[in-house]
Amino acid sequence: MSQAARQSASLHAAVASNRVGALLFPSIVALCASACLLLCARAAHAEGPFDGAWSMTGVSESFTVQQWSAACGPAPVSGTLIGGGSVTVTGGGGELQISGGRRTLRTDQCLDPMPTLARNVHTQDARSWRTRCSTPPGDPRHAVVNTAYFVAAGDNAISIAETGRYEFTINDSSCVADVRRGASLSRAVAAAPATPNATATATDSASAAPPASTDAPTAVAPQPSPPTTTAGAAPKTDCSVAPGDPARLEVRPSRKLLKLGDAFVFHAAVVDSGGCPTGTAIQWTVAAVVFKDGQAHAGVPTIDGVGNLTIPAADFTDATFDVVATAAGKSARASVEVATPADYAALLAQSGLGPTGERDEPSVAILATTTIGAENARAEDGGRKRRMVFIGVVGGLTFLLLVVAVVGASRSRKGRKVEAAAEARHVEKMRDFERQKAQREAQHAAQMKAHLESVAVAQQQAAAAAARGQDTGPMFCPSCRREYPAGTTYCSFDSNRVVAIRGHEALMSGPSGGICPTCNRGFNPGVKVCPDHGDALVPAPVAGATQLVGSPAPRGKICPTCGSRFEGAAAFCVKDGTQLVLLN
């Protein structure tokens, strides 16, 4: 490695070492910011509204076997997947965990225990969680399962619903079955004692009622309709009294797959916080229709005032749209997809819907009632404590970041000073190196000039001696170092003028000249480029090796100027330096 390279490497190492502090600063800041976000997230999720003791019903499962073969094993039988009992619900990371039974359930997992099932889609909001699980594409035991958790109004009930389809292909046998699972949880609340006065009053009223006459026809009074509660709601509300304010708009089903020409009735209800219908008017409309081909079609779906939907029988293939139910200024939507009769079965198998092509859980819209205010009030419980924790965490992290910033700025200033000093030292060393390099080049140029002058003087002396007919002794070529007898004027290899050895022994030990690869002429030391062709000169051994590779057997040659004959290896006339030609 040269001195300049070593100096440059030393400078880079010094600069890199002094930049370590500046590089560590953003890393530490990022680490602290991540810790801040993590602690804030934990503080935000502390004391979840669903944490506590709950009572859970057993998870029932109902199978509908489409076709089955003995190769697939025993056919599935409806029953109970998980027994009920007391459980504990805990929240974390936006999900719920239900523990206490022989299995721990999570809102981001499916109920089905099939080992090859894996989650591939999961969505959540404040009151519902949906998960889709499926087996790998190449698994012969193919299964698709959709699981949903819903929180009822009042936060005292949670419903669980799961639908799925199994399609097994074992030994050329096809087995198909659909499954539907469900369960509900109710918050564990101490039961209120029965009121004796109310019981006595009801008994007295019943005993005081007169018997009905058997002679006149009896008119049966209409009985009050049972309460419409959300699935899984444990407390039952007496809906015979006046309902409360509208709290929820529910539309069932939330998704439906239909064929061309089908008619279907959607059901909607506006209920109060206890799940009792309020009788609020509902308007039905159909949203914009989207076709897979992107073209306009003549078919138009229609829906009446009670939710009766009619699908056109033609020109309405591969269409999707929403059925919209509106009440009290809020809307709930149900998704509808239309397929041809030929494609219906395949789409049903891929959709994850039930056997009837629908999703049982409702589409829900929360209406602006006092229930929302109550939920907000509950959400504020413990808010002061969380705010204080949050402020403390943020304050501590802010102080830590300030300390890190001060330390980083100090190290950065020191690093810049060290870098500037290293740069100044590098500039001074490079200046010294360039000065020494210029001195060495000047010395070399002076030596080469003296050598070239010596060669020129020797060639002039040899030419003068030859002109006088003096015997100067053996000669040599300054380009290729070949030796020739006295009286020779030019080198037969490269046509350069030869020099007498006697008196010029120092020249033979100095640098040699070069050969032009185009014209094969030699030039004195110091010449780098052929003046005739502009080619870079090469050493004589290299030029000789290039000419020998692949050369045919040499033939005799003749000088076209003086007529002297030479062997085939010669290239130039030794008398006049003319390039030789081959003899015929």
C-alpha positions as CSV (number, residue, x, y, z in Angstrom):
1,M,0.0,0.0,0.0
2,S,1.4,3.4,-0.9
3,Q,2.0,6.2,1.6
4,A,-0.9,8.2,0.2
5,A,-3.3,5.3,0.6
6,R,-2.2,4.7,4.1
7,Q,-2.6,8.3,5.1
8,S,-6.1,8.4,3.5
9,A,-7.1,5.2,5.3
10,S,-5.9,6.6,8.6
11,L,-8.0,9.8,8.0
12,H,-11.1,7.7,7.3
13,A,-10.6,5.6,10.4
14,A,-10.3,8.7,12.5
15,V,-13.4,10.3,11.0
16,A,-15.4,7.1,11.4
17,S,-14.4,6.6,15.0
18,N,-15.4,10.2,15.8
19,R,-18.8,9.9,14.1
20,V,-19.9,7.0,16.4
21,G,-21.4,9.5,18.9
22,A,-23.4,11.2,16.2
23,L,-24.7,7.8,14.9
24,L,-25.6,6.6,18.4
25,F,-27.7,9.7,19.1
26,P,-30.6,9.0,16.6
27,S,-30.6,5.3,17.6
28,I,-31.1,6.1,21.3
29,V,-33.8,8.6,20.4
30,A,-35.6,6.0,18.3
31,L,-35.4,3.4,21.1
32,C,-36.8,5.9,23.7
33,A,-39.6,6.8,21.3
34,S,-40.5,3.1,20.9
35,A,-40.6,2.6,24.6
36,C,-42.8,5.7,25.0
37,L,-45.3,4.3,22.5
38,L,-45.3,0.9,24.1
39,L,-46.0,2.3,27.6
40,C,-48.6,4.7,26.2
41,A,-50.3,1.8,24.5
42,R,-50.3,-0.2,27.7
43,A,-51.7,2.7,29.6
44,A,-54.4,3.2,27.0
45,H,-55.5,-0.5,27.2
46,A,-55.4,-0.7,31.0
47,E,-58.6,-1.5,32.8
48,G,-60.6,-2.7,29.7
49,P,-64.4,-2.4,29.9
50,F,-64.8,-6.2,29.4
51,D,-62.4,-7.4,32.0
52,G,-63.9,-9.5,34.8
53,A,-65.9,-12.6,35.6
54,W,-68.4,-13.9,33.0
55,S,-70.8,-16.8,32.6
56,M,-70.4,-18.7,29.3
57,T,-72.8,-21.2,27.7
58,G,-71.5,-24.3,26.0
59,V,-70.2,-23.9,22.4
60,S,-72.7,-25.9,20.4
61,E,-71.9,-27.1,16.9
62,S,-74.4,-28.2,14.2
63,F,-73.2,-30.1,11.1
64,T,-75.0,-30.3,7.8
65,V,-73.5,-33.2,5.8
66,Q,-73.8,-32.7,2.1
67,Q,-72.0,-35.9,1.1
68,W,-69.7,-38.2,2.9
69,S,-67.6,-41.3,2.3
70,A,-66.1,-43.9,4.6
71,A,-62.6,-43.0,3.2
72,C,-62.9,-39.6,5.0
73,G,-63.5,-41.3,8.4
74,P,-66.6,-41.1,10.6
75,A,-69.2,-38.4,9.5
76,P,-69.3,-35.4,11.8
77,V,-72.0,-35.4,14.5
78,S,-73.7,-32.3,16.0
79,G,-73.1,-31.7,19.7
80,T,-71.2,-29.5,22.1
81,L,-67.6,-28.5,21.3
82,I,-66.7,-26.8,24.6
83,G,-68.7,-27.0,27.8
84,G,-70.0,-23.9,29.5
85,G,-69.3,-22.4,32.9
86,S,-67.7,-19.5,34.7
87,V,-64.9,-17.8,32.7
88,T,-62.7,-14.8,33.0
89,V,-62.4,-12.2,30.2
90,T,-59.2,-10.1,29.9
91,G,-58.4,-7.5,27.3
92,G,-55.0,-6.7,25.8
93,G,-53.8,-5.3,22.5
94,G,-57.3,-4.6,21.3
95,E,-58.3,-8.4,21.7
96,L,-60.2,-10.4,24.3
97,Q,-59.1,-13.6,25.9
98,I,-61.6,-16.0,27.5
99,S,-60.1,-18.4,30.0
100,G,-61.4,-20.7,32.6
101,G,-62.6,-23.8,30.7
102,R,-60.6,-26.6,29.2
103,R,-59.7,-24.2,26.3
104,T,-58.6,-20.6,26.2
105,L,-60.4,-18.7,23.5
106,R,-59.2,-15.5,21.8
107,T,-61.1,-13.0,19.6
108,D,-58.2,-13.2,17.0
109,Q,-58.5,-17.0,16.7
110,C,-61.1,-19.5,15.3
111,L,-63.0,-22.0,17.5
112,D,-62.3,-25.0,15.2
113,P,-59.5,-27.1,16.8
114,M,-58.4,-28.5,13.4
115,P,-54.6,-28.5,13.6
116,T,-54.0,-27.5,10.0
117,L,-56.2,-24.4,10.1
118,A,-54.3,-21.1,10.1
119,R,-55.6,-17.5,10.4
120,N,-55.3,-15.5,7.2
121,V,-57.7,-12.5,7.7
122,H,-58.6,-10.7,11.0
123,T,-60.5,-7.4,11.5
124,Q,-61.7,-5.6,14.6
125,D,-63.5,-2.5,15.8
126,A,-64.6,-1.4,19.2
127,R,-67.4,-3.9,19.6
128,S,-66.7,-6.8,17.2
129,W,-64.0,-9.1,16.0
130,R,-63.9,-11.2,12.8
131,T,-61.4,-13.9,11.8
132,R,-61.1,-16.1,8.8
133,C,-59.1,-19.3,9.0
134,S,-58.3,-21.8,6.2
135,T,-56.1,-24.8,5.5
136,P,-53.1,-24.7,3.2
137,P,-53.9,-24.8,-0.6
138,G,-52.4,-28.3,-1.1
139,D,-54.1,-29.9,1.9
140,P,-56.6,-32.7,0.9
141,R,-58.6,-31.9,4.0
142,H,-59.7,-28.4,2.9
143,A,-61.5,-26.2,5.3
144,V,-62.6,-22.6,5.6
145,V,-63.9,-21.2,8.9
146,N,-65.3,-17.7,9.7
147,T,-65.5,-16.7,13.4
148,A,-67.1,-13.6,14.8
149,Y,-67.4,-12.1,18.4
150,F,-70.0,-9.4,19.0
151,V,-70.7,-7.2,22.1
152,A,-74.3,-6.5,22.8
153,A,-75.7,-3.1,23.8
154,G,-74.9,-2.4,27.5
155,D,-71.6,-4.4,27.4
156,N,-73.2,-7.2,29.4
157,A,-73.4,-9.8,26.7
158,I,-71.0,-11.2,24.1
159,S,-72.1,-13.6,21.3
160,I,-69.9,-16.0,19.5
161,A,-70.8,-17.3,16.0
162,E,-68.7,-19.5,13.7
163,T,-69.6,-21.0,10.3
164,G,-67.4,-23.1,8.0
165,R,-67.3,-25.7,5.3
166,Y,-65.1,-28.9,5.0
167,E,-64.2,-30.3,1.6
168,F,-62.1,-33.5,1.9
169,T,-60.7,-35.4,-1.1
170,I,-59.4,-38.8,0.2
171,N,-58.6,-41.7,-2.2
172,D,-60.8,-40.2,-5.0
173,S,-63.7,-39.8,-2.6
174,S,-65.2,-36.4,-2.0
175,C,-66.7,-35.4,1.4
176,V,-68.5,-32.1,2.1
177,A,-70.0,-30.8,5.3
178,D,-71.0,-27.4,6.7
179,V,-70.8,-26.5,10.4
180,R,-72.4,-23.8,12.5
181,R,-71.2,-23.1,16.1
182,G,-72.4,-20.6,18.6
183,A,-72.1,-19.6,22.2
184,S,-72.9,-16.6,24.4
185,L,-71.4,-14.9,27.5
186,S,-73.1,-12.8,30.1
187,R,-71.4,-10.7,32.7
188,A,-71.5,-12.2,36.2
189,V,-73.8,-10.0,38.2
190,A,-75.3,-10.7,41.6
191,A,-79.0,-11.7,41.2
192,A,-81.5,-9.3,42.7
193,P,-83.8,-10.8,45.3
194,A,-87.4,-11.4,44.4
195,T,-89.9,-8.8,45.7
196,P,-92.5,-10.5,48.0
197,N,-95.1,-7.7,47.5
198,A,-95.0,-8.1,43.8
199,T,-95.5,-11.8,44.0
200,A,-98.4,-11.5,46.4
201,T,-100.0,-8.8,44.2
202,A,-99.8,-11.1,41.2
203,T,-101.3,-14.0,43.1
204,D,-104.1,-11.9,44.5
205,S,-104.9,-10.5,41.1
206,A,-105.0,-14.0,39.6
207,S,-107.3,-15.4,42.3
208,A,-109.6,-12.4,42.1
209,A,-110.1,-12.7,38.3
210,P,-113.7,-14.0,37.5
211,P,-114.0,-17.3,35.6
212,A,-114.5,-17.1,31.9
213,S,-118.1,-17.7,30.6
214,T,-118.4,-21.0,28.7
215,D,-121.6,-19.8,26.8
216,A,-120.1,-16.9,24.9
217,P,-117.2,-17.4,22.4
218,T,-113.9,-16.6,24.0
219,A,-111.8,-13.9,22.3
220,V,-108.1,-14.6,22.8
221,A,-106.2,-11.4,23.6
222,P,-102.9,-11.1,21.7
223,Q,-99.9,-11.9,23.8
224,P,-96.9,-9.5,23.9
225,S,-94.1,-10.5,21.5
226,P,-91.0,-11.8,23.1
227,P,-88.1,-9.5,23.5
228,T,-85.7,-9.2,20.5
229,T,-82.4,-9.4,22.3
230,T,-78.9,-9.8,20.8
231,A,-77.7,-13.3,20.7
232,G,-76.0,-14.4,23.9
233,A,-77.6,-11.7,26.1
234,A,-78.0,-13.2,29.5
235,P,-80.4,-10.8,31.2
236,K,-84.0,-11.0,29.8
237,T,-85.9,-7.8,29.6
238,D,-89.6,-7.5,30.0
239,C,-90.7,-6.0,26.7
240,S,-94.4,-5.8,27.7
241,V,-93.8,-2.4,29.0
242,A,-93.1,0.7,27.0
243,P,-89.8,0.4,25.2
244,G,-87.0,2.8,25.8
245,D,-85.2,5.1,23.3
246,P,-83.9,3.5,20.1
247,A,-80.3,2.2,20.7
248,R,-79.5,-0.2,17.8
249,L,-80.5,-0.9,14.2
250,E,-80.0,-4.5,13.3
251,V,-80.3,-6.0,9.8
252,R,-80.3,-9.7,9.1
253,P,-78.5,-11.3,7.4
254,S,-75.5,-9.1,7.0
255,R,-74.4,-10.8,3.8
256,K,-76.4,-12.8,1.3
257,L,-75.6,-14.8,-1.9
258,L,-78.4,-15.0,-4.4
259,K,-79.1,-16.3,-7.9
260,L,-80.7,-14.6,-10.9
261,G,-84.4,-14.2,-10.5
262,D,-84.3,-14.9,-6.7
263,A,-86.5,-13.0,-4.2
264,F,-85.4,-12.7,-0.6
265,V,-86.8,-10.9,2.5
266,F,-84.4,-9.0,4.7
267,H,-85.4,-8.4,8.4
268,A,-84.6,-5.3,10.3
269,A,-85.5,-4.0,13.8
270,V,-84.8,-1.0,15.9
271,V,-84.3,-2.0,19.6
272,D,-83.7,-0.2,22.8
273,S,-80.8,-0.8,25.2
274,G,-82.6,-3.9,26.6
275,G,-83.1,-5.4,23.2
276,C,-86.9,-4.7,22.9
277,P,-88.3,-3.5,19.6
278,T,-89.2,0.2,19.6
279,G,-91.4,0.2,16.4
280,T,-89.3,2.9,14.8
281,A,-90.0,3.3,11.1
282,I,-87.4,1.8,8.8
283,Q,-86.8,2.8,5.1
284,W,-85.3,0.3,2.7
285,T,-83.2,1.3,-0.3
286,V,-80.7,-0.3,-2.7
287,A,-77.2,1.2,-3.1
288,A,-75.2,1.5,-6.3
289,V,-74.7,-1.8,-8.2
290,V,-71.2,-2.8,-9.2
291,F,-70.5,-5.3,-12.0
292,K,-67.3,-7.3,-12.3
293,D,-67.0,-6.5,-16.0
294,G,-67.3,-2.8,-15.3
295,Q,-70.1,-2.4,-17.9
296,A,-73.6,-1.0,-17.6
297,H,-76.5,-3.5,-17.4
298,A,-80.2,-3.1,-17.9
299,G,-81.2,-5.2,-14.9
300,V,-82.1,-3.3,-11.7
301,P,-82.9,-4.9,-8.3
302,T,-85.9,-3.6,-6.4
303,I,-86.9,-3.6,-2.7
304,D,-90.2,-2.7,-1.1
305,G,-91.0,-1.0,2.2
306,V,-90.8,-4.2,4.3
307,G,-87.4,-5.5,2.9
308,N,-88.6,-7.8,0.1
309,L,-85.7,-7.8,-2.4
310,T,-86.2,-9.0,-6.0
311,I,-83.3,-9.8,-8.3
312,P,-83.7,-9.4,-12.1
313,A,-83.8,-12.7,-14.0
314,A,-81.5,-11.6,-16.8
315,D,-78.6,-9.1,-17.5
316,F,-77.6,-9.0,-13.9
317,T,-74.7,-11.5,-13.6
318,D,-71.7,-11.0,-11.3
319,A,-73.2,-8.0,-9.5
320,T,-72.7,-6.8,-6.0
321,F,-74.6,-4.1,-4.1
322,D,-75.7,-3.2,-0.6
323,V,-79.2,-3.2,0.8
324,V,-79.5,-0.2,3.1
325,A,-81.9,0.1,6.1
326,T,-82.3,3.6,7.6
327,A,-83.9,4.5,10.9
328,A,-83.5,7.6,13.2
329,G,-80.9,9.1,10.8
330,K,-78.6,6.0,10.9
331,S,-78.1,3.3,8.3
332,A,-77.1,-0.4,8.4
333,R,-76.0,-2.2,5.3
334,A,-76.2,-5.8,4.2
335,S,-74.0,-7.0,1.3
336,V,-75.6,-8.9,-1.6
337,E,-73.8,-10.8,-4.3
338,V,-75.6,-12.2,-7.4
339,A,-74.4,-15.3,-9.4
340,T,-75.7,-17.4,-12.2
341,P,-77.3,-20.8,-11.2
342,A,-74.3,-22.6,-12.7
343,D,-71.8,-20.6,-10.6
344,Y,-73.8,-20.5,-7.4
345,A,-72.5,-23.7,-5.8
346,A,-68.8,-22.8,-6.5
347,L,-69.2,-19.3,-5.1
348,L,-71.1,-20.6,-2.0
349,A,-68.2,-23.0,-1.3
350,Q,-65.6,-20.3,-1.5
351,S,-67.5,-17.6,0.4
352,G,-67.5,-19.1,3.8
353,L,-71.3,-18.5,4.2
354,G,-73.8,-20.9,5.6
355,P,-75.6,-23.6,3.6
356,T,-78.4,-21.1,2.7
357,G,-75.8,-18.6,1.4
358,E,-76.1,-16.1,4.2
359,R,-74.2,-14.8,7.3
360,D,-76.3,-15.1,10.4
361,E,-74.8,-12.3,12.5
362,P,-76.5,-8.9,12.0
363,S,-75.3,-5.7,10.5
364,V,-75.6,-3.2,13.4
365,A,-75.7,0.6,13.5
366,I,-75.6,2.3,16.9
367,L,-78.2,5.0,17.2
368,A,-77.6,8.3,19.0
369,T,-79.3,7.6,22.4
370,T,-78.5,8.1,26.0
371,T,-76.9,4.7,26.0
372,I,-73.9,6.2,24.2
373,G,-73.6,8.8,27.0
374,A,-73.7,6.1,29.6
375,E,-70.9,4.2,27.8
376,N,-68.9,7.4,27.6
377,A,-69.4,7.8,31.3
378,R,-68.2,4.3,32.0
379,A,-65.2,4.9,29.7
380,E,-64.2,7.8,31.9
381,D,-63.9,5.6,35.0
382,G,-60.3,5.3,35.8
383,G,-59.4,8.0,33.2
384,R,-57.8,10.3,35.8
385,K,-55.4,7.5,36.9
386,R,-54.5,6.6,33.3
387,R,-53.9,10.3,32.5
388,M,-51.6,10.7,35.5
389,V,-49.7,7.6,34.4
390,F,-49.5,8.8,30.9
391,I,-48.3,12.3,32.0
392,G,-45.7,10.7,34.2
393,V,-44.4,8.4,31.5
394,V,-44.3,11.2,28.9
395,G,-42.5,13.5,31.4
396,G,-39.9,11.0,32.3
397,L,-39.2,10.1,28.7
398,T,-39.0,13.8,27.8
399,F,-36.4,14.3,30.4
400,L,-34.5,11.3,29.2
401,L,-34.6,12.5,25.6
402,L,-33.4,15.9,26.8
403,V,-30.4,14.3,28.5
404,V,-29.6,12.2,25.5
405,A,-29.9,15.2,23.2
406,V,-27.4,17.2,25.4
407,V,-25.0,14.3,25.5
408,G,-25.3,13.7,21.8
409,A,-24.8,17.4,21.0
410,S,-21.7,17.5,23.1
411,R,-20.2,14.4,21.5
412,S,-21.2,15.8,18.1
413,R,-19.2,19.0,18.7
414,K,-16.2,17.1,19.9
415,G,-16.5,14.8,16.9
416,R,-16.5,17.8,14.5
417,K,-13.4,19.3,16.2
418,V,-11.5,15.9,16.0
419,E,-12.6,15.6,12.4
420,A,-11.4,19.1,11.5
421,A,-8.0,18.4,13.2
422,A,-7.7,15.1,11.3
423,E,-8.5,16.7,8.1
424,A,-5.9,19.4,8.6
425,R,-3.2,16.8,9.4
426,H,-4.2,14.9,6.3
427,V,-3.9,18.0,4.1
428,E,-0.4,18.7,5.5
429,K,0.8,15.2,5.0
430,M,-0.6,15.1,1.4
431,R,1.2,18.4,0.7
432,D,4.5,16.9,2.0
433,F,3.9,13.8,-0.1
434,E,3.2,15.8,-3.3
435,R,6.4,17.9,-2.7
436,Q,8.5,14.8,-2.3
437,K,6.9,13.2,-5.4
438,A,7.8,16.3,-7.5
439,Q,11.4,16.2,-6.3
440,R,11.7,12.5,-7.2
441,E,10.2,13.1,-10.7
442,A,12.6,16.0,-11.3
443,Q,15.6,13.9,-10.3
444,H,14.4,11.1,-12.6
445,A,13.8,13.5,-15.5
446,A,17.4,14.9,-15.1
447,Q,18.8,11.3,-15.1
448,M,16.8,10.3,-18.2
449,K,17.9,13.5,-20.0
450,A,21.6,12.7,-19.3
451,H,21.1,9.2,-20.5
452,L,19.4,10.2,-23.7
453,E,22.2,12.7,-24.4
454,S,24.8,10.0,-23.9
455,V,23.0,7.7,-26.3
456,A,22.7,10.5,-28.9
457,V,26.4,11.3,-28.5
458,A,27.4,7.6,-28.9
459,Q,25.3,7.3,-32.0
460,Q,26.9,10.4,-33.5
461,Q,30.4,9.1,-32.7
462,A,29.6,5.7,-34.2
463,A,28.3,7.3,-37.4
464,A,31.4,9.6,-37.6
465,A,33.7,6.6,-37.1
466,A,31.9,4.6,-39.7
467,A,32.2,7.5,-42.2
468,R,35.9,7.7,-41.6
469,G,36.3,3.9,-42.0
470,Q,37.5,3.4,-38.4
471,D,37.1,0.1,-36.6
472,T,35.0,0.9,-33.5
473,G,34.7,-2.7,-32.5
474,P,31.3,-4.6,-31.7
475,M,28.1,-2.6,-31.8
476,F,24.8,-2.8,-29.9
477,C,21.2,-1.6,-30.5
478,P,19.9,0.8,-27.8
479,S,16.4,-0.5,-28.3
480,C,16.7,-4.3,-28.2
481,R,20.3,-4.7,-26.9
482,R,21.3,-6.9,-29.8
483,E,25.0,-6.9,-30.7
484,Y,26.5,-6.5,-34.2
485,P,30.0,-6.6,-35.7
486,A,31.9,-3.4,-36.5
487,G,30.7,-1.5,-39.5
488,T,27.1,-2.2,-38.9
489,T,24.9,0.9,-39.0
490,Y,21.4,-0.2,-38.3
491,C,19.7,-2.9,-36.2
492,S,18.3,-5.7,-38.4
493,F,15.5,-6.2,-35.9
494,D,14.1,-2.7,-35.4
495,S,16.2,-0.4,-37.8
496,N,17.5,1.8,-34.9
497,R,21.0,3.1,-35.3
498,V,23.6,1.0,-33.4
499,V,26.3,2.2,-31.0
500,A,29.8,1.0,-30.3
501,I,30.1,-1.0,-27.1
502,R,33.6,0.2,-26.3
503,G,33.4,3.4,-24.4
504,H,29.7,3.1,-23.8
505,E,29.5,0.2,-21.4
506,A,27.3,2.3,-19.0
507,L,24.7,2.7,-21.7
508,M,24.2,-1.0,-22.0
509,S,23.2,-1.2,-18.3
510,G,20.7,1.7,-18.5
511,P,17.1,1.6,-19.6
512,S,16.4,0.2,-23.1
513,G,14.1,1.7,-25.7
514,G,10.8,0.4,-27.1
515,I,9.4,-1.1,-30.3
516,C,6.3,0.1,-32.2
517,P,3.9,-2.8,-32.6
518,T,2.7,-1.5,-35.9
519,C,5.9,-0.7,-37.9
520,N,8.3,-2.8,-35.7
521,R,10.8,0.2,-35.6
522,G,12.9,0.8,-32.5
523,F,13.3,4.0,-30.7
524,N,15.8,5.3,-28.1
525,P,15.0,5.2,-24.3
526,G,12.7,7.9,-23.2
527,V,10.4,7.7,-26.3
528,K,7.0,6.4,-25.3
529,V,4.9,6.7,-28.5
530,C,5.7,6.0,-32.1
531,P,6.0,9.4,-33.9
532,D,4.6,7.8,-37.2
533,H,1.6,5.8,-35.9
534,G,0.9,7.2,-32.4
535,D,1.0,3.7,-30.9
536,A,2.5,3.1,-27.4
537,L,5.9,1.4,-27.6
538,V,6.4,-2.0,-26.1
539,P,9.6,-3.6,-24.8
540,A,11.7,-5.5,-27.3
541,P,11.1,-9.0,-25.7
542,V,7.4,-8.5,-25.9
543,A,7.5,-7.4,-29.6
544,G,9.7,-10.4,-30.4
545,A,7.3,-12.8,-28.7
546,T,4.4,-11.4,-30.5
547,Q,6.0,-11.8,-33.9
548,L,7.1,-15.4,-33.2
549,V,3.7,-16.7,-32.1
550,G,2.1,-18.5,-35.1
551,S,4.8,-17.3,-37.6
552,P,5.6,-19.5,-40.6
553,A,9.1,-20.7,-41.3
554,P,11.2,-17.6,-42.3
555,R,12.3,-17.2,-45.9
556,G,15.1,-15.2,-47.3
557,K,14.8,-11.4,-47.6
558,I,16.4,-8.6,-49.7
559,C,16.9,-4.9,-49.2
560,P,15.1,-3.0,-52.0
561,T,17.6,-0.1,-51.6
562,C,21.0,-1.8,-51.8
563,G,20.1,-5.3,-52.9
564,S,21.8,-7.0,-49.9
565,R,20.3,-10.4,-48.9
566,F,19.5,-11.4,-45.4
567,E,18.0,-14.3,-43.5
568,G,14.3,-14.6,-42.9
569,A,14.5,-13.4,-39.3
570,A,15.9,-10.0,-40.2
571,A,13.5,-7.2,-40.7
572,F,15.7,-4.2,-41.7
573,C,18.8,-3.6,-43.7
574,V,21.9,-3.2,-41.4
575,K,23.5,-0.8,-43.9
576,D,20.8,1.7,-44.7
577,G,17.9,0.8,-42.3
578,T,15.5,0.0,-45.1
579,Q,12.7,-2.5,-44.3
580,L,13.4,-5.8,-46.1
581,V,11.1,-7.7,-48.4
582,L,10.7,-11.4,-49.0
583,L,12.4,-13.2,-51.8
584,N,10.1,-14.7,-54.4
